[in-house]
Amino acid sequence: MNVAKRSRYRQMESTMSKIILADVLIFVLYLVCSGYDSRIFKMITAIIAILASVLCLFWLYLTGEFGRRRSLWMVTLFASVVICVVVSLLLGYPCPAPAA
């Protein structure tokens, strides 16, 4: 039984790692779109990044992994993406350089 639990955790860890990489790529795309003042793409990528991270945090909560020490790195990464996008939206950073 213990081997089955480890196998399920490793599978979940592998899946979450792929989702984290995709989420970080979307966050980078958000930053690029913000830098070029592309408001539509900025909002789309912000919504996708926030929803993906929040849904993954909710999934970790439902599976009981949210508070476990072994899953702390996943929770930290998803929460940090949400915080970075929200703070960036609130502060308006990055914004394009003003025309001289």
DSSP file (Angstrom, degrees, kcal/mol; ACC not computed):
  #  RESIDUE AA STRUCTURE BP1 BP2  ACC     N-H-->O    O-->H-N    N-H-->O    O-->H-N    TCO  KAPPA ALPHA  PHI   PSI    X-CA   Y-CA   Z-CA
    1    1 A M     >        0   0    0      0, 0.0     4,-1.9     0, 0.0     5,-0.2   0.000 360.0 360.0 360.0 -39.0    0.0    0.0    0.0
    2    2 A N  H  >  +     0   0    0      1,-0.2     4,-2.0     2,-0.2     5,-0.1   0.861 360.0  53.5 -65.0 -35.7    2.8    2.4    0.8
    3    3 A V  H  > S+     0   0    0      1,-0.2     4,-2.2     2,-0.2    -1,-0.2   0.881 106.7  52.4 -66.5 -38.0    4.4    1.8   -2.6
    4    4 A A  H  > S+     0   0    0      2,-0.2     4,-2.3     1,-0.2    -2,-0.2   0.894 108.4  50.4 -64.9 -40.1    1.1    2.7   -4.3
    5    5 A K  H  X S+     0   0    0     -4,-1.9     4,-2.3     2,-0.2    -1,-0.2   0.903 110.6  49.2 -64.9 -40.7    0.9    6.0   -2.4
    6    6 A R  H  X S+     0   0    0     -4,-2.0     4,-2.7     2,-0.2    -2,-0.2   0.901 110.4  51.1 -64.0 -40.2    4.4    6.9   -3.4
    7    7 A S  H  X S+     0   0    0     -4,-2.2     4,-2.2     2,-0.2    -2,-0.2   0.911 110.9  47.7 -64.4 -42.2    3.6    6.1   -7.0
    8    8 A R  H  X S+     0   0    0     -4,-2.3     4,-2.5     2,-0.2    -1,-0.2   0.891 112.4  49.9 -65.4 -38.9    0.5    8.3   -7.0
    9    9 A Y  H  X S+     0   0    0     -4,-2.3     4,-3.1     2,-0.2    -2,-0.2   0.924 110.4  49.5 -65.7 -43.1    2.5   11.1   -5.3
   10   10 A R  H  X S+     0   0    0     -4,-2.7     4,-2.3     2,-0.2    -2,-0.2   0.890 111.6  49.1 -62.9 -38.6    5.2   10.8   -8.0
   11   11 A Q  H  X S+     0   0    0     -4,-2.2     4,-2.3     2,-0.2    -1,-0.2   0.924 113.7  45.6 -65.4 -43.8    2.6   10.9  -10.7
   12   12 A M  H  X S+     0   0    0     -4,-2.5     4,-2.9     1,-0.2     5,-0.2   0.905 112.3  52.0 -65.2 -40.6    1.0   14.0   -9.2
   13   13 A E  H  X S+     0   0    0     -4,-3.1     4,-2.1     2,-0.2    -2,-0.2   0.897 110.3  48.6 -62.4 -41.0    4.4   15.6   -8.7
   14   14 A S  H  X S+     0   0    0     -4,-2.3     4,-1.8     2,-0.2    -2,-0.2   0.921 113.4  46.6 -64.9 -44.6    5.2   15.0  -12.3
   15   15 A T  H  X S+     0   0    0     -4,-2.3     4,-2.1     1,-0.2    -2,-0.2   0.922 113.0  48.8 -64.0 -44.9    1.9   16.4  -13.5
   16   16 A M  H  X S+     0   0    0     -4,-2.9     4,-2.7     1,-0.2    -1,-0.2   0.853 107.1  56.4 -65.8 -34.1    2.2   19.4  -11.2
   17   17 A S  H  X S+     0   0    0     -4,-2.1     4,-2.2    -5,-0.2    -1,-0.2   0.912 108.7  46.9 -62.9 -41.5    5.8   20.1  -12.4
   18   18 A K  H  X S+     0   0    0     -4,-1.8     4,-2.2     2,-0.2    -2,-0.2   0.895 113.0  49.1 -66.0 -40.0    4.6   20.3  -16.0
   19   19 A I  H  X S+     0   0    0     -4,-2.1     4,-2.7     2,-0.2    -2,-0.2   0.891 109.5  52.3 -67.0 -39.0    1.7   22.6  -15.0
   20   20 A I  H  X S+     0   0    0     -4,-2.7     4,-2.6     2,-0.2    -2,-0.2   0.925 109.4  49.4 -62.3 -44.3    4.1   24.8  -13.0
   21   21 A L  H  X S+     0   0    0     -4,-2.2     4,-2.2     1,-0.2    -2,-0.2   0.916 112.9  46.8 -61.2 -43.0    6.4   25.1  -16.1
   22   22 A A  H  X S+     0   0    0     -4,-2.2     4,-2.2     2,-0.2    -1,-0.2   0.903 112.3  50.8 -64.5 -40.5    3.4   26.0  -18.3
   23   23 A D  H  X S+     0   0    0     -4,-2.7     4,-2.1     2,-0.2    -2,-0.2   0.895 110.1  49.0 -64.9 -40.8    2.2   28.5  -15.7
   24   24 A V  H  X S+     0   0    0     -4,-2.6     4,-2.5     2,-0.2    -1,-0.2   0.890 109.8  52.1 -66.7 -38.9    5.6   30.2  -15.5
   25   25 A L  H  X S+     0   0    0     -4,-2.2     4,-2.4     2,-0.2    -2,-0.2   0.894 109.7  49.2 -63.3 -39.2    5.8   30.4  -19.3
   26   26 A I  H  X S+     0   0    0     -4,-2.2     4,-2.3     2,-0.2    -2,-0.2   0.888 109.7  52.3 -65.7 -38.3    2.3   32.0  -19.3
   27   27 A F  H  X S+     0   0    0     -4,-2.1     4,-2.2     2,-0.2    -2,-0.2   0.910 109.6  48.4 -63.6 -41.9    3.6   34.4  -16.6
   28   28 A V  H  X S+     0   0    0     -4,-2.5     4,-2.3     2,-0.2    -2,-0.2   0.909 110.6  51.2 -64.0 -41.3    6.6   35.3  -18.8
   29   29 A L  H  X S+     0   0    0     -4,-2.4     4,-2.7     1,-0.2    -2,-0.2   0.882 107.9  53.8 -61.6 -38.0    4.3   35.8  -21.8
   30   30 A Y  H  X S+     0   0    0     -4,-2.3     4,-2.3     2,-0.2    -2,-0.2   0.924 108.5  48.7 -60.0 -45.5    2.2   38.1  -19.5
   31   31 A L  H  X S+     0   0    0     -4,-2.2     4,-2.0     2,-0.2    -2,-0.2   0.895 111.9  48.8 -63.7 -39.8    5.3   40.2  -18.7
   32   32 A V  H  X S+     0   0    0     -4,-2.3     4,-1.4     2,-0.2    -2,-0.2   0.930 112.0  48.4 -65.1 -45.4    6.3   40.4  -22.4
   33   33 A C  H  <>S+     0   0    0     -4,-2.7     5,-2.5     1,-0.2     9,-0.2   0.868 110.9  51.9 -63.1 -35.9    2.7   41.5  -23.4
   34   34 A S  H ><5S+     0   0    0     -4,-2.3     3,-1.1     1,-0.2    -1,-0.2   0.887 107.0  53.1 -66.4 -38.6    2.8   44.1  -20.6
   35   35 A G  H 3<5S+     0   0    0     -4,-2.0    62,-0.3     1,-0.2    -1,-0.2   0.798 111.0  45.5 -67.9 -28.8    6.0   45.5  -21.8
   36   36 A Y  T 3<5S-     0   0    0     -4,-1.4    -1,-0.2    -5,-0.1    -2,-0.2   0.310 112.0-118.2 -97.3   8.6    4.7   45.9  -25.3
   37   37 A D  T < 5 +     0   0    0     -3,-1.1     2,-1.1     1,-0.2    -3,-0.2   0.865  57.6 155.1  58.0  41.3    1.4   47.5  -24.1
   38   38 A S     >< -     0   0    0     -5,-2.5     4,-2.4     1,-0.2    -1,-0.2  -0.781  17.8-178.5 -96.6  89.5   -0.7   44.8  -25.6
   39   39 A R  H  > S+     0   0    0     -2,-1.1     4,-2.4     1,-0.2     5,-0.2   0.859  74.7  50.8 -62.9 -40.5   -3.7   45.1  -23.2
   40   40 A I  H  > S+     0   0    0      2,-0.2     4,-2.3     1,-0.2    -1,-0.2   0.954 115.9  40.6 -65.3 -49.1   -5.9   42.3  -24.7
   41   41 A F  H  > S+     0   0    0      1,-0.2     4,-2.7     2,-0.2     5,-0.3   0.849 112.8  57.2 -68.3 -32.6   -3.1   39.7  -24.5
   42   42 A K  H  X S+     0   0    0     -4,-2.4     4,-2.1    -9,-0.2    -2,-0.2   0.936 110.7  42.4 -61.6 -46.5   -2.0   41.1  -21.1
   43   43 A M  H  X S+     0   0    0     -4,-2.4     4,-2.5     2,-0.2    -2,-0.2   0.891 114.3  51.1 -69.3 -39.1   -5.4   40.5  -19.6
   44   44 A I  H  X S+     0   0    0     -4,-2.3     4,-2.4    -5,-0.2    -2,-0.2   0.947 113.8  43.6 -63.1 -47.8   -5.9   37.1  -21.3
   45   45 A T  H  X S+     0   0    0     -4,-2.7     4,-2.5     1,-0.2    -1,-0.2   0.858 113.1  52.7 -67.8 -33.7   -2.5   35.8  -20.0
   46   46 A A  H  X S+     0   0    0     -4,-2.1     4,-2.5    -5,-0.3     5,-0.2   0.928 111.0  46.7 -64.9 -44.4   -3.1   37.3  -16.6
   47   47 A I  H  X S+     0   0    0     -4,-2.5     4,-2.8     2,-0.2     5,-0.3   0.921 114.1  47.4 -63.8 -44.1   -6.5   35.5  -16.3
   48   48 A I  H  X S+     0   0    0     -4,-2.4     4,-2.6    -5,-0.2     5,-0.2   0.928 113.3  48.2 -63.9 -44.6   -5.0   32.2  -17.5
   49   49 A A  H  X S+     0   0    0     -4,-2.5     4,-1.9     2,-0.2    -2,-0.2   0.916 115.6  43.9 -63.2 -43.9   -2.0   32.5  -15.1
   50   50 A I  H  X S+     0   0    0     -4,-2.5     4,-2.7    -5,-0.2     5,-0.2   0.944 115.9  46.5 -68.0 -47.3   -4.2   33.3  -12.1
   51   51 A L  H  X S+     0   0    0     -4,-2.8     4,-2.7    -5,-0.2     5,-0.2   0.912 112.3  50.3 -62.7 -42.7   -6.9   30.7  -12.9
   52   52 A A  H  X S+     0   0    0     -4,-2.6     4,-2.0    -5,-0.3    -1,-0.2   0.929 114.5  44.2 -61.7 -44.4   -4.3   28.0  -13.5
   53   53 A S  H  X S+     0   0    0     -4,-1.9     4,-2.4    -5,-0.2    -2,-0.2   0.920 114.9  47.4 -67.5 -43.7   -2.5   28.7  -10.3
   54   54 A V  H  X S+     0   0    0     -4,-2.7     4,-2.4     1,-0.2    -2,-0.2   0.905 112.0  50.4 -66.0 -40.6   -5.7   29.0   -8.2
   55   55 A L  H  X S+     0   0    0     -4,-2.7     4,-2.3    -5,-0.2    -1,-0.2   0.890 111.4  48.6 -64.6 -37.9   -7.1   25.8   -9.6
   56   56 A C  H  X S+     0   0    0     -4,-2.0     4,-2.5    -5,-0.2    -2,-0.2   0.895 110.8  50.3 -68.6 -39.3   -3.9   23.9   -8.9
   57   57 A L  H  X S+     0   0    0     -4,-2.4     4,-1.9     2,-0.2    -2,-0.2   0.905 111.5  49.1 -62.8 -40.0   -3.9   25.3   -5.3
   58   58 A F  H  X S+     0   0    0     -4,-2.4     4,-2.6     2,-0.2    -2,-0.2   0.898 110.0  51.2 -64.8 -40.6   -7.5   24.2   -4.9
   59   59 A W  H  X S+     0   0    0     -4,-2.3     4,-2.2     1,-0.2     6,-0.2   0.911 109.2  50.1 -63.2 -42.5   -6.6   20.7   -6.3
   60   60 A L  H  <>S+     0   0    0     -4,-2.5     5,-1.8     1,-0.2     6,-1.4   0.868 111.2  50.1 -63.7 -35.6   -3.7   20.4   -3.8
   61   61 A Y  H ><5S+     0   0    0     -4,-1.9     3,-0.9     4,-0.2    -2,-0.2   0.925 110.4  49.1 -66.4 -44.7   -6.2   21.4   -1.0
   62   62 A L  H 3<5S+     0   0    0     -4,-2.6    -2,-0.2     1,-0.2    -1,-0.2   0.861 111.3  49.0 -64.5 -35.5   -8.7   18.8   -2.2
   63   63 A T  T 3<5S-     0   0    0     -4,-2.2    -1,-0.2    -5,-0.2    -2,-0.2   0.536 114.4-116.1 -82.6  -5.1   -6.1   16.0   -2.3
   64   64 A G  T < 5S+     0   0    0     -3,-0.9     3,-0.2    -4,-0.5    -3,-0.2   0.572  87.9 111.1  84.6   8.7   -4.8   16.9    1.1
   65   65 A E    > < +     0   0    0     -5,-1.8     3,-0.6    -6,-0.2     6,-0.2   0.530  49.2  89.3 -90.7  -7.7   -1.4   17.9   -0.1
   66   66 A F  T 3  S+     0   0    0     -6,-1.4    -1,-0.2     1,-0.2    -5,-0.1   0.883  97.2  31.8 -60.6 -41.9   -1.8   21.6    0.6
   67   67 A G  T 3  S+     0   0    0     -3,-0.2    -1,-0.2    -7,-0.2     2,-0.2   0.447  94.2 110.1 -98.0  -0.7   -0.4   21.5    4.1
   68   68 A R    X   -     0   0    0     -3,-0.6     3,-0.8    -4,-0.1     4,-0.2  -0.501  67.8-133.7 -80.7 145.4    2.1   18.6    3.7
   69   69 A R  G >  S+     0   0    0      1,-0.2     3,-1.2     2,-0.2     4,-0.3   0.856 103.4  58.8 -65.2 -36.3    5.7   19.4    3.9
   70   70 A R  G 3  S+     0   0    0      1,-0.3    -1,-0.2     2,-0.1     3,-0.2   0.739 110.6  43.1 -68.1 -21.1    6.6   17.3    0.8
   71   71 A S  G <> S+     0   0    0     -3,-0.8     4,-2.0    -6,-0.2     3,-0.5   0.291  81.4 103.7-105.4   8.2    4.2   19.4   -1.3
   72   72 A L  H <> S+     0   0    0     -3,-1.2     4,-2.7     1,-0.2     5,-0.2   0.848  75.9  57.8 -61.1 -35.3    5.3   22.8    0.1
   73   73 A W  H  > S+     0   0    0     -4,-0.3     4,-2.1    -3,-0.2    -1,-0.2   0.877 107.1  48.2 -64.8 -36.6    7.3   23.6   -3.0
   74   74 A M  H  > S+     0   0    0     -3,-0.5     4,-2.4     2,-0.2     5,-0.3   0.940 113.1  46.7 -68.2 -46.2    4.3   23.2   -5.3
   75   75 A V  H  X S+     0   0    0     -4,-2.0     4,-2.4     1,-0.2     5,-0.2   0.911 112.8  50.8 -60.7 -43.4    2.1   25.4   -3.1
   76   76 A T  H  X S+     0   0    0     -4,-2.7     4,-2.3    -5,-0.2    -1,-0.2   0.917 111.3  46.9 -62.6 -45.1    4.8   28.0   -2.8
   77   77 A L  H  X S+     0   0    0     -4,-2.1     4,-1.8     2,-0.2    -2,-0.2   0.922 114.3  45.5 -66.3 -44.5    5.3   28.2   -6.6
   78   78 A F  H  X S+     0   0    0     -4,-2.4     4,-1.9     1,-0.2    -1,-0.2   0.919 115.0  48.2 -65.2 -42.1    1.6   28.4   -7.5
   79   79 A A  H  X S+     0   0    0     -4,-2.4     4,-2.6    -5,-0.3    -1,-0.2   0.880 109.3  53.5 -65.5 -36.9    1.0   31.0   -4.8
   80   80 A S  H  X S+     0   0    0     -4,-2.3     4,-2.6    -5,-0.2    -1,-0.2   0.868 106.5  51.8 -68.5 -34.5    4.0   33.1   -5.9
   81   81 A V  H  X S+     0   0    0     -4,-1.8     4,-2.4     2,-0.2     5,-0.2   0.929 111.6  47.5 -64.6 -44.2    2.7   33.2   -9.5
   82   82 A V  H  X S+     0   0    0     -4,-1.9     4,-2.5     1,-0.2     5,-0.2   0.942 114.2  46.7 -61.2 -47.1   -0.7   34.4   -8.3
   83   83 A I  H  X S+     0   0    0     -4,-2.6     4,-2.7     1,-0.2     5,-0.3   0.915 112.3  50.1 -63.2 -43.6    0.9   37.0   -6.0
   84   84 A C  H  X S+     0   0    0     -4,-2.6     4,-2.2     1,-0.2    -1,-0.2   0.915 113.5  44.9 -62.9 -43.1    3.3   38.2   -8.8
   85   85 A V  H  X S+     0   0    0     -4,-2.4     4,-2.4     2,-0.2    -2,-0.2   0.926 115.0  47.5 -68.3 -43.5    0.5   38.6  -11.4
   86   86 A V  H  X S+     0   0    0     -4,-2.5     4,-2.5    -5,-0.2    -2,-0.2   0.926 114.2  46.3 -64.9 -44.6   -1.9   40.3   -8.9
   87   87 A V  H  X S+     0   0    0     -4,-2.7     4,-2.5    -5,-0.2     6,-0.3   0.907 112.4  51.7 -64.0 -40.4    0.8   42.8   -7.7
   88   88 A S  H  X>S+     0   0    0     -4,-2.2     5,-1.5    -5,-0.3     4,-1.2   0.896 111.2  47.2 -63.0 -40.2    1.9   43.5  -11.2
   89   89 A L  H  <5S+     0   0    0     -4,-2.4    -2,-0.2     2,-0.2    -1,-0.2   0.911 113.9  47.5 -66.4 -42.3   -1.7   44.2  -12.2
   90   90 A L  H  <5S+     0   0    0     -4,-2.5    -2,-0.2     1,-0.2    -1,-0.2   0.876 118.8  38.8 -68.6 -37.4   -2.3   46.5   -9.2
   91   91 A L  H  <5S-     0   0    0     -4,-2.5    -1,-0.2    -5,-0.2    -2,-0.2   0.601 104.3-125.6 -89.1 -11.6    0.9   48.4   -9.7
   92   92 A G  T  <5 -     0   0    0     -4,-1.2    -3,-0.2     1,-0.3    -4,-0.1   0.814  48.5-178.2  71.8  29.4    0.8   48.6  -13.4
   93   93 A Y      < +     0   0    0     -5,-1.5    -1,-0.3    -6,-0.3    -2,-0.2  -0.890  52.0  31.4-111.5 142.6    4.2   47.0  -13.8
   94   94 A P  S    S+     0   0    0      0, 0.0    -1,-0.1     0, 0.0    -2,-0.1   0.656  79.3 167.3 -79.5 149.3    5.8   46.5  -16.2
   95   95 A C        -     0   0    0     -2,-0.1   -60,-0.1   -60,-0.1   -61,-0.1  -0.895  41.3 -91.1-122.3 155.7    4.6   49.2  -18.4
   96   96 A P        -     0   0    0      0, 0.0   -60,-0.1     0, 0.0     3,-0.1  -0.284  48.8 -97.5 -65.7 151.9    6.0   50.4  -21.7
   97   97 A A        -     0   0    0    -62,-0.3     3,-0.1     1,-0.1     2,-0.0  -0.452  45.7-105.7 -67.9 138.3    8.6   53.2  -21.6
   98   98 A P        -     0   0    0      0, 0.0     2,-0.2     0, 0.0    -1,-0.1  -0.351  36.5-105.5 -65.7 145.5    7.0   56.6  -22.3
   99   99 A A              0   0    0      1,-0.1     0, 0.0    -3,-0.1     0, 0.0  -0.513 360.0 360.0 -71.9 136.1    7.7   58.1  -25.7
  100  100 A A              0   0    0     -2,-0.2    -1,-0.1    -3,-0.1    -3,-0.0   0.460 360.0 360.0 -81.2 360.0   10.2   60.8  -25.6
